[in-house]
Amino acid sequence: MTAPANPPVRFDGNDLVLIVHAQPGAKQSGFAGAHGDAVKIRLAAPPLDGRANKELCRFLAEACKVAPSAVEITSGEGARAKRVRVRQPKELPAALRELTGFSPEP
């Protein structure tokens, strides 16, 4: 089986790059499965004034054991479909590995 052209999770050097489908307005933030070629992440913040984007960065920073400043939304700030870069993650979350089957370490 060949790898997808745009896998939802990959490393770019030491950085983790994720294709995310954000679902704002959830009771709590967390990984929620696959959504097409993206990782679905529920966000405990409304899609107003950048609050969901801020919560996405906070959630991924906590999950990957990095500072929030190490997480950057590189595309899709105003959409549910986003590309996110986590600079030099200290950890690859187990839930993310289970959802995607992705296991290489940086």
MOPAC internal coordinates of N, CA, C and O (Angstrom, degrees):
PM7 1SCF
backbone

  N    0.0000 0     0.00 0     0.00 0    0    0    0
  C    1.4431 1     0.00 0     0.00 0    1    0    0
  C    1.5287 1   108.30 1     0.00 0    2    1    0
  O    1.2310 1   119.99 1   -44.75 1    3    2    1
  N    1.3184 1   117.62 1   135.25 1    3    2    1
  C    1.4544 1   120.81 1   179.65 1    5    3    2
  C    1.5186 1   110.16 1   -91.45 1    6    5    3
  O    1.2310 1   121.29 1   -25.96 1    7    6    5
  N    1.3267 1   115.13 1   154.04 1    7    6    5
  C    1.4646 1   120.49 1   178.92 1    9    7    6
  C    1.5181 1   109.31 1   -72.89 1   10    9    7
  O    1.2310 1   119.88 1   -31.50 1   11   10    9
  N    1.3379 1   117.82 1   148.50 1   11   10    9
  C    1.4532 1   120.26 1   177.67 1   13   11   10
  C    1.5245 1   110.40 1   -63.46 1   14   13   11
  O    1.2310 1   120.83 1   -28.32 1   15   14   13
  N    1.3468 1   116.02 1   151.68 1   15   14   13
  C    1.4602 1   121.07 1  -179.43 1   17   15   14
  C    1.5218 1   111.02 1   -60.50 1   18   17   15
  O    1.2310 1   120.04 1   140.19 1   19   18   17
  N    1.3064 1   117.52 1   -39.81 1   19   18   17
  C    1.4637 1   122.79 1   177.95 1   21   19   18
  C    1.5213 1   109.32 1  -123.38 1   22   21   19
  O    1.2310 1   119.93 1   -99.48 1   23   22   21
  N    1.3427 1   117.74 1    80.52 1   23   22   21
  C    1.4596 1   118.60 1  -179.77 1   25   23   22
  C    1.5252 1   110.22 1   -63.54 1   26   25   23
  O    1.2310 1   119.81 1   -31.52 1   27   26   25
  N    1.3338 1   117.96 1   148.48 1   27   26   25
  C    1.4601 1   120.14 1  -177.38 1   29   27   26
  C    1.5272 1   113.58 1   -69.14 1   30   29   27
  O    1.2310 1   120.26 1   160.39 1   31   30   29
  N    1.3268 1   117.11 1   -19.61 1   31   30   29
  C    1.4600 1   121.72 1   179.99 1   33   31   30
  C    1.5206 1   107.61 1  -138.05 1   34   33   31
  O    1.2310 1   120.75 1   -50.59 1   35   34   33
  N    1.3308 1   116.16 1   129.41 1   35   34   33
  C    1.4647 1   119.70 1   177.56 1   37   35   34
  C    1.5213 1   108.85 1  -156.54 1   38   37   35
  O    1.2310 1   121.17 1   -17.26 1   39   38   37
  N    1.3182 1   115.37 1   162.74 1   39   38   37
  C    1.4539 1   120.02 1   172.98 1   41   39   38
  C    1.5160 1   109.04 1  -100.19 1   42   41   39
  O    1.2310 1   120.88 1   -39.45 1   43   42   41
  N    1.3268 1   115.93 1   140.55 1   43   42   41
  C    1.4589 1   124.66 1   172.27 1   45   43   42
  C    1.5216 1   104.52 1  -120.68 1   46   45   43
  O    1.2310 1   120.62 1   -85.37 1   47   46   45
  N    1.3324 1   116.42 1    94.63 1   47   46   45
  C    1.4582 1   119.82 1  -169.78 1   49   47   46
  C    1.5169 1   108.33 1    67.10 1   50   49   47
  O    1.2310 1   120.31 1    54.66 1   51   50   49
  N    1.3297 1   117.02 1  -125.34 1   51   50   49
  C    1.4683 1   121.50 1   178.07 1   53   51   50
  C    1.5189 1   112.80 1   -94.43 1   54   53   51
  O    1.2310 1   120.14 1  -178.52 1   55   54   53
  N    1.3266 1   117.33 1     1.48 1   55   54   53
  C    1.4638 1   121.65 1  -177.77 1   57   55   54
  C    1.5255 1   110.99 1   -96.54 1   58   57   55
  O    1.2310 1   121.09 1   -36.64 1   59   58   57
  N    1.3171 1   115.52 1   143.36 1   59   58   57
  C    1.4576 1   122.64 1   175.94 1   61   59   58
  C    1.5229 1   108.13 1   -93.38 1   62   61   59
  O    1.2310 1   120.30 1   -50.46 1   63   62   61
  N    1.3201 1   117.04 1   129.54 1   63   62   61
  C    1.4626 1   121.97 1   178.39 1   65   63   62
  C    1.5243 1   107.50 1  -117.51 1   66   65   63
  O    1.2310 1   120.98 1   -52.26 1   67   66   65
  N    1.3351 1   115.72 1   127.74 1   67   66   65
  C    1.4619 1   121.36 1  -179.20 1   69   67   66
  C    1.5166 1   110.21 1  -122.11 1   70   69   67
  O    1.2310 1   121.18 1   -38.29 1   71   70   69
  N    1.3273 1   115.35 1   141.71 1   71   70   69
  C    1.4582 1   121.34 1   167.78 1   73   71   70
  C    1.5238 1   104.61 1   -99.09 1   74   73   71
  O    1.2310 1   120.98 1   -59.13 1   75   74   73
  N    1.3304 1   115.72 1   120.87 1   75   74   73
  C    1.4631 1   121.99 1  -170.09 1   77   75   74
  C    1.5166 1   110.58 1  -119.91 1   78   77   75
  O    1.2310 1   120.99 1   -39.95 1   79   78   77
  N    1.3245 1   115.71 1   140.05 1   79   78   77
  C    1.4638 1   121.82 1   165.51 1   81   79   78
  C    1.5201 1   105.07 1  -108.63 1   82   81   79
  O    1.2310 1   120.75 1   -69.75 1   83   82   81
  N    1.3312 1   116.18 1   110.25 1   83   82   81
  C    1.4624 1   121.48 1  -176.44 1   85   83   82
  C    1.5201 1   110.66 1   -86.82 1   86   85   83
  O    1.2310 1   121.00 1   -41.32 1   87   86   85
  N    1.3257 1   115.69 1   138.68 1   87   86   85
  C    1.4573 1   121.78 1   175.82 1   89   87   86
  C    1.5305 1   107.82 1  -123.99 1   90   89   87
  O    1.2310 1   120.40 1   -89.37 1   91   90   89
  N    1.3435 1   116.83 1    90.63 1   91   90   89
  C    1.4617 1   119.55 1  -179.94 1   93   91   90
  C    1.5230 1   111.87 1   -73.11 1   94   93   91
  O    1.2310 1   121.11 1   -15.89 1   95   94   93
  N    1.3302 1   115.48 1   164.11 1   95   94   93
  C    1.4592 1   121.16 1   176.22 1   97   95   94
  C    1.5150 1   114.73 1    85.90 1   98   97   95
  O    1.2310 1   119.62 1  -167.11 1   99   98   97
  N    1.3247 1   118.32 1    12.89 1   99   98   97
  C    1.4687 1   121.44 1   179.82 1  101   99   98
  C    1.5313 1   110.30 1   -79.45 1  102  101   99
  O    1.2310 1   120.68 1   -16.68 1  103  102  101
  N    1.3255 1   116.31 1   163.32 1  103  102  101
  C    1.4676 1   120.55 1   177.55 1  105  103  102
  C    1.5190 1   111.27 1   -68.21 1  106  105  103
  O    1.2310 1   120.73 1   142.85 1  107  106  105
  N    1.3366 1   116.21 1   -37.15 1  107  106  105
  C    1.4613 1   120.11 1   177.08 1  109  107  106
  C    1.5138 1   109.18 1  -146.11 1  110  109  107
  O    1.2310 1   120.85 1   -26.19 1  111  110  109
  N    1.3160 1   115.98 1   153.81 1  111  110  109
  C    1.4584 1   121.16 1  -179.17 1  113  111  110
  C    1.5202 1   110.03 1   -80.68 1  114  113  111
  O    1.2310 1   120.88 1   -35.57 1  115  114  113
  N    1.3361 1   115.92 1   144.43 1  115  114  113
  C    1.4531 1   120.03 1   177.68 1  117  115  114
  C    1.5105 1   112.35 1   175.08 1  118  117  115
  O    1.2310 1   121.24 1   -16.62 1  119  118  117
  N    1.3280 1   115.23 1   163.38 1  119  118  117
  C    1.4553 1   120.82 1   175.01 1  121  119  118
  C    1.5216 1   107.90 1   -70.07 1  122  121  119
  O    1.2310 1   120.41 1   -43.27 1  123  122  121
  N    1.3396 1   116.83 1   136.73 1  123  122  121
  C    1.4650 1   119.98 1  -172.94 1  125  123  122
  C    1.5195 1   113.49 1  -125.21 1  126  125  123
  O    1.2310 1   119.54 1  -170.25 1  127  126  125
  N    1.3146 1   118.48 1     9.75 1  127  126  125
  C    1.4507 1   120.04 1   178.61 1  129  127  126
  C    1.5075 1   112.11 1   115.62 1  130  129  127
  O    1.2310 1   121.57 1    14.45 1  131  130  129
  N    1.3171 1   114.59 1  -165.55 1  131  130  129
  C    1.4618 1   120.66 1   179.20 1  133  131  130
  C    1.5194 1   109.16 1   -97.34 1  134  133  131
  O    1.2310 1   121.20 1   -29.14 1  135  134  133
  N    1.3181 1   115.31 1   150.86 1  135  134  133
  C    1.4638 1   122.04 1   175.69 1  137  135  134
  C    1.5248 1   105.70 1  -138.01 1  138  137  135
  O    1.2310 1   120.69 1   -87.76 1  139  138  137
  N    1.3327 1   116.28 1    92.24 1  139  138  137
  C    1.4643 1   119.64 1  -173.83 1  141  139  138
  C    1.5169 1   109.61 1    63.33 1  142  141  139
  O    1.2310 1   120.49 1    56.03 1  143  142  141
  N    1.3329 1   116.67 1  -123.97 1  143  142  141
  C    1.4657 1   121.77 1   179.08 1  145  143  142
  C    1.5221 1   111.83 1   -97.14 1  146  145  143
  O    1.2310 1   120.05 1  -152.72 1  147  146  145
  N    1.3171 1   117.51 1    27.28 1  147  146  145
  C    1.4638 1   121.51 1  -177.89 1  149  147  146
  C    1.5225 1   110.38 1  -131.12 1  150  149  147
  O    1.2310 1   121.40 1   -16.96 1  151  150  149
  N    1.3196 1   114.93 1   163.04 1  151  150  149
  C    1.4575 1   122.12 1   172.35 1  153  151  150
  C    1.5220 1   106.58 1   -94.18 1  154  153  151
  O    1.2310 1   120.33 1   -55.47 1  155  154  153
  N    1.3259 1   116.97 1   124.53 1  155  154  153
  C    1.4606 1   121.02 1   179.67 1  157  155  154
  C    1.5256 1   108.66 1   -85.37 1  158  157  155
  O    1.2310 1   121.35 1   -50.96 1  159  158  157
  N    1.3355 1   115.03 1   129.04 1  159  158  157
  C    1.4591 1   120.94 1   178.57 1  161  159  158
  C    1.5212 1   108.41 1  -126.26 1  162  161  159
  O    1.2310 1   120.90 1   -57.54 1  163  162  161
  N    1.3246 1   115.89 1   122.46 1  163  162  161
  C    1.4683 1   121.13 1   175.41 1  165  163  162
  C    1.5219 1   108.15 1   -82.20 1  166  165  163
  O    1.2310 1   121.23 1   -39.58 1  167  166  165
  N    1.3364 1   115.25 1   140.42 1  167  166  165
  C    1.4610 1   120.30 1  -176.13 1  169  167  166
  C    1.5230 1   110.98 1  -125.24 1  170  169  167
  O    1.2310 1   120.93 1   -51.12 1  171  170  169
  N    1.3198 1   115.82 1   128.88 1  171  170  169
  C    1.4622 1   121.83 1   179.57 1  173  171  170
  C    1.5262 1   109.54 1   -85.27 1  174  173  171
  O    1.2310 1   121.17 1  -120.91 1  175  174  173
  N    1.3205 1   115.36 1    59.09 1  175  174  173
  C    1.4660 1   122.25 1   177.94 1  177  175  174
  C    1.5193 1   107.65 1  -158.89 1  178  177  175
  O    1.2310 1   120.43 1   -31.26 1  179  178  177
  N    1.3259 1   116.78 1   148.74 1  179  178  177
  C    1.4690 1   119.51 1   178.23 1  181  179  178
  C    1.5297 1   111.02 1   -78.52 1  182  181  179
  O    1.2310 1   120.49 1   -21.80 1  183  182  181
  N    1.3277 1   116.67 1   158.20 1  183  182  181
  C    1.4679 1   120.16 1   179.24 1  185  183  182
  C    1.5338 1   111.54 1   -82.55 1  186  185  183
  O    1.2310 1   120.65 1  -128.00 1  187  186  185
  N    1.3201 1   116.37 1    52.00 1  187  186  185
  C    1.4610 1   121.80 1  -177.70 1  189  187  186
  C    1.5207 1   110.55 1  -124.71 1  190  189  187
  O    1.2310 1   120.84 1   -43.68 1  191  190  189
  N    1.3219 1   116.00 1   136.32 1  191  190  189
  C    1.4700 1   121.92 1   172.85 1  193  191  190
  C    1.5257 1   113.29 1    52.98 1  194  193  191
  O    1.2310 1   119.60 1  -146.93 1  195  194  193
  N    1.3186 1   118.38 1    33.07 1  195  194  193
  C    1.4567 1   121.61 1   177.12 1  197  195  194
  C    1.5202 1   114.97 1    76.22 1  198  197  195
  O    1.2310 1   120.07 1  -171.70 1  199  198  197
  N    1.3328 1   117.47 1     8.30 1  199  198  197
  C    1.4712 1   119.42 1  -177.19 1  201  199  198
  C    1.5227 1   112.37 1   -65.96 1  202  201  199
  O    1.2310 1   119.88 1   140.98 1  203  202  201
  N    1.3344 1   117.83 1   -39.02 1  203  202  201
  C    1.4689 1   119.82 1   178.96 1  205  203  202
  C    1.5313 1   110.38 1   -66.85 1  206  205  203
  O    1.2310 1   120.03 1   141.03 1  207  206  205
  N    1.3300 1   117.54 1   -38.97 1  207  206  205
  C    1.4692 1   120.30 1   177.32 1  209  207  206
  C    1.5267 1   110.70 1   -63.04 1  210  209  207
  O    1.2310 1   120.62 1   137.49 1  211  210  209
  N    1.3217 1   116.41 1   -42.51 1  211  210  209
  C    1.4633 1   120.51 1   179.15 1  213  211  210
  C    1.5264 1   110.20 1   -63.44 1  214  213  211
  O    1.2310 1   120.11 1   139.29 1  215  214  213
  N    1.3296 1   117.39 1   -40.71 1  215  214  213
  C    1.4633 1   121.16 1   178.49 1  217  215  214
  C    1.5269 1   111.01 1   -67.13 1  218  217  215
  O    1.2310 1   120.00 1   142.20 1  219  218  217
  N    1.3327 1   117.61 1   -37.80 1  219  218  217
  C    1.4651 1   120.86 1   176.69 1  221  219  218
  C    1.5250 1   109.97 1   -59.79 1  222  221  219
  O    1.2310 1   120.32 1   132.96 1  223  222  221
  N    1.3232 1   117.00 1   -47.04 1  223  222  221
  C    1.4677 1   120.66 1   179.55 1  225  223  222
  C    1.5271 1   110.96 1   -63.72 1  226  225  223
  O    1.2310 1   120.19 1   137.93 1  227  226  225
  N    1.3275 1   117.25 1   -42.07 1  227  226  225
  C    1.4652 1   120.95 1   178.83 1  229  227  226
  C    1.5248 1   110.86 1   -62.67 1  230  229  227
  O    1.2310 1   120.69 1   133.91 1  231  230  229
  N    1.3368 1   116.28 1   -46.09 1  231  230  229
  C    1.4600 1   121.19 1  -178.69 1  233  231  230
  C    1.5323 1   111.11 1   -62.00 1  234  233  231
  O    1.2310 1   120.33 1   131.67 1  235  234  233
  N    1.3360 1   116.97 1   -48.33 1  235  234  233
  C    1.4677 1   119.72 1  -179.21 1  237  235  234
  C    1.5246 1   111.59 1   -66.59 1  238  237  235
  O    1.2310 1   120.03 1   144.09 1  239  238  237
  N    1.3261 1   117.55 1   -35.91 1  239  238  237
  C    1.4651 1   120.43 1   177.31 1  241  239  238
  C    1.5284 1   110.28 1   -61.85 1  242  241  239
  O    1.2310 1   120.68 1   134.38 1  243  242  241
  N    1.3182 1   116.31 1   -45.62 1  243  242  241
  C    1.4637 1   120.36 1   178.95 1  245  243  242
  C    1.5285 1   110.59 1   -64.49 1  246  245  243
  O    1.2310 1   120.19 1   136.22 1  247  246  245
  N    1.3213 1   117.25 1   -43.78 1  247  246  245
  C    1.4687 1   121.27 1  -178.01 1  249  247  246
  C    1.5246 1   112.20 1   -65.15 1  250  249  247
  O    1.2310 1   120.48 1   145.58 1  251  250  249
  N    1.3328 1   116.69 1   -34.42 1  251  250  249
  C    1.4686 1   121.47 1  -176.81 1  253  251  250
  C    1.5224 1   112.92 1   -98.54 1  254  253  251
  O    1.2310 1   120.66 1  -177.32 1  255  254  253
  N    1.3406 1   116.34 1     2.68 1  255  254  253
  C    1.4723 1   122.15 1   177.17 1  257  255  254
  C    1.5288 1   112.36 1    60.24 1  258  257  255
  O    1.2310 1   121.01 1  -132.15 1  259  258  257
  N    1.3378 1   115.68 1    47.85 1  259  258  257
  C    1.4642 1   121.14 1   175.69 1  261  259  258
  C    1.5297 1   108.48 1  -130.40 1  262  261  259
  O    1.2310 1   120.69 1   -10.89 1  263  262  261
  N    1.3117 1   116.29 1   169.11 1  263  262  261
  C    1.4648 1   121.23 1   175.18 1  265  263  262
  C    1.5277 1   108.97 1   -71.62 1  266  265  263
  O    1.2310 1   119.82 1   -31.08 1  267  266  265
  N    1.3268 1   117.95 1   148.92 1  267  266  265
  C    1.4710 1   119.91 1   177.58 1  269  267  266
  C    1.5277 1   113.18 1   -55.61 1  270  269  267
  O    1.2310 1   120.15 1   151.02 1  271  270  269
  N    1.3193 1   117.31 1   -28.98 1  271  270  269
  C    1.4672 1   120.39 1   179.08 1  273  271  270
  C    1.5304 1   112.50 1   -69.18 1  274  273  271
  O    1.2310 1   119.91 1   166.95 1  275  274  273
  N    1.3366 1   117.77 1   -13.05 1  275  274  273
  C    1.4645 1   121.79 1   178.87 1  277  275  274
  C    1.5235 1   112.22 1   -86.57 1  278  277  275
  O    1.2310 1   120.23 1   178.96 1  279  278  277
  N    1.3323 1   117.16 1    -1.04 1  279  278  277
  C    1.4680 1   121.94 1  -179.76 1  281  279  278
  C    1.5190 1   108.35 1  -110.86 1  282  281  279
  O    1.2310 1   121.00 1   -51.80 1  283  282  281
  N    1.3331 1   115.70 1   128.20 1  283  282  281
  C    1.4632 1   120.89 1  -177.02 1  285  283  282
  C    1.5272 1   110.16 1  -133.71 1  286  285  283
  O    1.2310 1   120.61 1   -49.34 1  287  286  285
  N    1.3161 1   116.44 1   130.66 1  287  286  285
  C    1.4615 1   120.89 1   172.11 1  289  287  286
  C    1.5220 1   106.04 1   -83.56 1  290  289  287
  O    1.2310 1   120.59 1   -68.33 1  291  290  289
  N    1.3310 1   116.48 1   111.67 1  291  290  289
  C    1.4645 1   119.96 1  -174.84 1  293  291  290
  C    1.5180 1   112.89 1   -90.01 1  294  293  291
  O    1.2310 1   120.04 1   159.70 1  295  294  293
  N    1.3270 1   117.53 1   -20.30 1  295  294  293
  C    1.4649 1   120.54 1   172.74 1  297  295  294
  C    1.5199 1   109.01 1  -157.59 1  298  297  295
  O    1.2310 1   121.22 1   -28.40 1  299  298  297
  N    1.3331 1   115.28 1   151.60 1  299  298  297
  C    1.4537 1   121.19 1   176.18 1  301  299  298
  C    1.5126 1   115.30 1    88.78 1  302  301  299
  O    1.2310 1   119.57 1  -154.55 1  303  302  301
  N    1.3301 1   118.43 1    25.45 1  303  302  301
  C    1.4691 1   119.93 1  -178.03 1  305  303  302
  C    1.5200 1   113.23 1   -56.57 1  306  305  303
  O    1.2310 1   119.92 1   146.66 1  307  306  305
  N    1.3323 1   117.75 1   -33.34 1  307  306  305
  C    1.4587 1   120.74 1  -178.49 1  309  307  306
  C    1.5167 1   113.85 1  -100.41 1  310  309  307
  O    1.2310 1   120.23 1  -166.04 1  311  310  309
  N    1.3316 1   117.17 1    13.96 1  311  310  309
  C    1.4643 1   121.32 1  -176.07 1  313  311  310
  C    1.5258 1   109.78 1  -130.93 1  314  313  311
  O    1.2310 1   121.00 1   -11.71 1  315  314  313
  N    1.3151 1   115.70 1   168.29 1  315  314  313
  C    1.4694 1   119.34 1   175.04 1  317  315  314
  C    1.5245 1   111.17 1   -75.83 1  318  317  315
  O    1.2310 1   120.43 1   147.47 1  319  318  317
  N    1.3400 1   116.78 1   -32.53 1  319  318  317
  C    1.4649 1   121.14 1   178.35 1  321  319  318
  C    1.5239 1   108.39 1   -82.51 1  322  321  319
  O    1.2310 1   120.57 1   -58.28 1  323  322  321
  N    1.3250 1   116.52 1   121.72 1  323  322  321
  C    1.4599 1   121.42 1  -174.94 1  325  323  322
  C    1.5222 1   110.49 1  -136.61 1  326  325  323
  O    1.2310 1   121.35 1   -24.75 1  327  326  325
  N    1.3113 1   115.03 1   155.25 1  327  326  325
  C    1.4640 1   121.86 1   169.19 1  329  327  326
  C    1.5254 1   105.48 1  -115.27 1  330  329  327
  O    1.2310 1   120.88 1   -51.97 1  331  330  329
  N    1.3350 1   115.92 1   128.03 1  331  330  329
  C    1.4610 1   121.22 1  -174.51 1  333  331  330
  C    1.5247 1   109.31 1  -125.90 1  334  333  331
  O    1.2310 1   120.83 1   -42.47 1  335  334  333
  N    1.3275 1   116.02 1   137.53 1  335  334  333
  C    1.4673 1   122.34 1   176.97 1  337  335  334
  C    1.5264 1   108.65 1  -112.45 1  338  337  335
  O    1.2310 1   120.87 1   -50.69 1  339  338  337
  N    1.3301 1   115.95 1   129.31 1  339  338  337
  C    1.4617 1   122.29 1   174.56 1  341  339  338
  C    1.5243 1   106.04 1  -112.14 1  342  341  339
  O    1.2310 1   120.87 1   -67.14 1  343  342  341
  N    1.3285 1   115.94 1   112.86 1  343  342  341
  C    1.4617 1   120.07 1  -177.10 1  345  343  342
  C    1.5315 1   110.78 1   -76.19 1  346  345  343
  O    1.2310 1   121.36 1   -56.33 1  347  346  345
  N    1.3090 1   114.99 1   123.67 1  347  346  345
  C    1.4599 1   125.15 1   175.73 1  349  347  346
  C    1.5340 1   113.45 1    44.42 1  350  349  347
  O    1.2310 1   120.49 1  -115.92 1  351  350  349
  N    1.3362 1   116.66 1    64.08 1  351  350  349
  C    1.4712 1   118.92 1  -179.96 1  353  351  350
  C    1.5218 1   111.19 1   -61.72 1  354  353  351
  O    1.2310 1   121.36 1   -38.06 1  355  354  353
  N    1.3120 1   115.00 1   141.94 1  355  354  353
  C    1.4712 1   120.59 1   177.60 1  357  355  354
  C    1.5201 1   110.65 1   -82.81 1  358  357  355
  O    1.2310 1   120.85 1   159.13 1  359  358  357
  N    1.3340 1   115.98 1   -20.87 1  359  358  357
  C    1.4601 1   121.11 1  -176.07 1  361  359  358
  C    1.5218 1   109.26 1  -150.19 1  362  361  359
  O    1.2310 1   120.77 1   -35.31 1  363  362  361
  N    1.3270 1   116.13 1   144.69 1  363  362  361
  C    1.4557 1   121.67 1   171.46 1  365  363  362
  C    1.5280 1   106.21 1  -101.72 1  366  365  363
  O    1.2310 1   119.63 1   -66.90 1  367  366  365
  N    1.3363 1   118.31 1   113.10 1  367  366  365
  C    1.4648 1   120.69 1  -173.88 1  369  367  366
  C    1.5297 1   112.80 1   -54.98 1  370  369  367
  O    1.2310 1   120.96 1   -43.45 1  371  370  369
  N    1.3283 1   115.77 1   136.55 1  371  370  369
  C    1.4637 1   121.24 1   179.93 1  373  371  370
  C    1.5246 1   111.10 1   -58.02 1  374  373  371
  O    1.2310 1   120.08 1   139.70 1  375  374  373
  N    1.3318 1   117.45 1   -40.30 1  375  374  373
  C    1.4707 1   120.38 1  -179.96 1  377  375  374
  C    1.5218 1   110.80 1   -61.42 1  378  377  375
  O    1.2310 1   120.16 1   143.06 1  379  378  377
  N    1.3084 1   117.30 1   -36.94 1  379  378  377
  C    1.4637 1   121.52 1   178.83 1  381  379  378
  C    1.5261 1   110.46 1   -69.28 1  382  381  379
  O    1.2310 1   120.10 1   138.91 1  383  382  381
  N    1.3200 1   117.41 1   -41.09 1  383  382  381
  C    1.4728 1   120.94 1   177.17 1  385  383  382
  C    1.5214 1   110.43 1   -62.68 1  386  385  383
  O    1.2310 1   120.29 1   137.67 1  387  386  385
  N    1.3247 1   117.06 1   -42.33 1  387  386  385
  C    1.4670 1   121.00 1  -179.12 1  389  387  386
  C    1.5232 1   111.76 1   -66.01 1  390  389  387
  O    1.2310 1   120.30 1   138.60 1  391  390  389
  N    1.3199 1   117.02 1   -41.40 1  391  390  389
  C    1.4667 1   121.07 1  -178.35 1  393  391  390
  C    1.5192 1   112.76 1   -66.87 1  394  393  391
  O    1.2310 1   120.89 1   142.20 1  395  394  393
  N    1.3287 1   115.90 1   -37.80 1  395  394  393
  C    1.4644 1   119.87 1  -171.11 1  397  395  394
  C    1.5183 1   113.92 1  -108.12 1  398  397  395
  O    1.2310 1   120.24 1   164.56 1  399  398  397
  N    1.3305 1   117.15 1   -15.44 1  399  398  397
  C    1.4522 1   119.97 1  -174.43 1  401  399  398
  C    1.5172 1   112.06 1    74.68 1  402  401  399
  O    1.2310 1   120.42 1  -170.31 1  403  402  401
  N    1.3227 1   116.80 1     9.69 1  403  402  401
  C    1.4612 1   122.55 1  -177.93 1  405  403  402
  C    1.5114 1   108.93 1   -83.22 1  406  405  403
  O    1.2310 1   120.03 1   -53.08 1  407  406  405
  N    1.3533 1   117.55 1   126.92 1  407  406  405
  C    1.4522 1   118.59 1  -177.98 1  409  407  406
  C    1.5154 1   116.23 1  -135.73 1  410  409  407
  O    1.2310 1   118.04 1   173.19 1  411  410  409
  N    1.3410 1   121.35 1    -6.81 1  411  410  409
  C    1.4696 1   117.86 1  -178.39 1  413  411  410
  C    1.5182 1   111.65 1   -61.83 1  414  413  411
  O    1.2310 1   121.13 1   -36.98 1  415  414  413
  N    1.3023 1   115.44 1   143.02 1  415  414  413
  C    1.4643 1   121.05 1   175.23 1  417  415  414
  C    1.5224 1   107.81 1   -93.51 1  418  417  415
  O    1.2310 1   120.45 1   -26.78 1  419  418  417
  N    1.3442 1   116.74 1   153.22 1  419  418  417
  C    1.4714 1   119.15 1  -179.53 1  421  419  418
  C    1.5041 1   111.98 1   -66.43 1  422  421  419
  O    1.2310 1   120.10 1   180.00 1  423  422  421

